[in-house]
Amino acid sequence: MDYISISKGEYRRLWRAKPILDERDRQDQKWGLQDHSLPKWMVILMEEVGELSEAILEKKNWRAEVVQVAAVALAMLEQYKDD
């Protein structure tokens, strides 16, 4: 088996990305393959950003909302990766 060497900073970044990847898996299980126009993706993303703003203002679990924002942005990139 081949191993790659990564720095401590890269490891921390990957570790922090895991909840985003887990959320993407959850979204795929819940919604299946998503094929939206860019304007529709923006509506979905802005809804998530609104929930993040609300969580921050109400001092709720904003980290969970950041993960959802990032996961939706990643879903957009996955769909339009070749554009």
C-alpha positions in Angstrom: 0.0 0.0 0.0 1.3 3.4 -0.9 1.1 6.2 1.6 1.2 9.9 1.1 2.8 12.4 3.4 0.7 15.4 4.5 1.5 18.3 6.8 -0.2 18.8 10.1 -2.1 21.7 8.6 -3.3 19.6 5.7 -4.4 16.9 8.1 -6.4 19.4 10.2 -8.0 20.7 7.0 -9.0 17.3 5.9 -10.3 16.4 9.3 -12.5 19.6 9.3 -13.8 18.7 5.8 -15.1 15.3 6.9 -18.4 16.7 8.3 -19.0 18.5 5.0 -18.4 15.3 3.1 -20.7 13.4 5.5 -23.4 16.0 4.9 -23.0 15.6 1.2 -23.6 11.9 1.6 -26.7 12.6 3.7 -28.0 15.0 1.1 -27.5 12.4 -1.7 -29.3 9.8 0.4 -32.2 12.2 1.1 -32.6 13.9 -2.3 -30.8 11.6 -4.8 -29.0 13.1 -7.7 -29.6 16.8 -7.9 -29.6 18.5 -11.3 -30.4 22.1 -10.9 -29.8 25.3 -12.9 -27.4 27.7 -11.4 -30.2 30.1 -10.4 -31.9 27.3 -8.5 -28.7 26.3 -6.8 -28.3 29.9 -5.7 -31.8 29.9 -4.2 -30.9 26.7 -2.2 -27.5 28.1 -1.2 -29.0 31.4 0.0 -31.7 29.6 2.0 -28.8 27.8 3.8 -26.9 31.1 4.3 -30.1 32.6 5.7 -30.3 29.7 8.2 -26.7 30.3 9.1 -27.3 34.0 9.7 -30.3 33.2 11.9 -28.2 30.7 13.9 -25.5 33.2 14.5 -27.9 35.9 15.5 -29.8 33.6 17.9 -26.6 32.1 19.2 -27.5 28.6 18.1 -25.4 25.9 16.6 -23.9 27.9 13.7 -21.3 25.3 12.9 -23.9 22.8 11.7 -25.3 25.5 9.4 -21.8 26.3 8.1 -21.4 22.6 7.2 -24.7 22.7 5.3 -23.7 25.8 3.4 -20.4 24.2 2.4 -22.1 21.0 1.4 -24.5 22.8 -0.9 -21.7 24.8 -2.4 -19.8 21.5 -2.9 -22.9 19.9 -4.6 -22.9 22.9 -7.0 -19.3 22.3 -7.8 -19.9 18.6 -8.3 -22.6 19.2 -10.8 -20.8 22.0 -12.7 -17.2 20.7 -12.4 -16.6 20.7 -16.1 -18.0 24.1 -16.9 
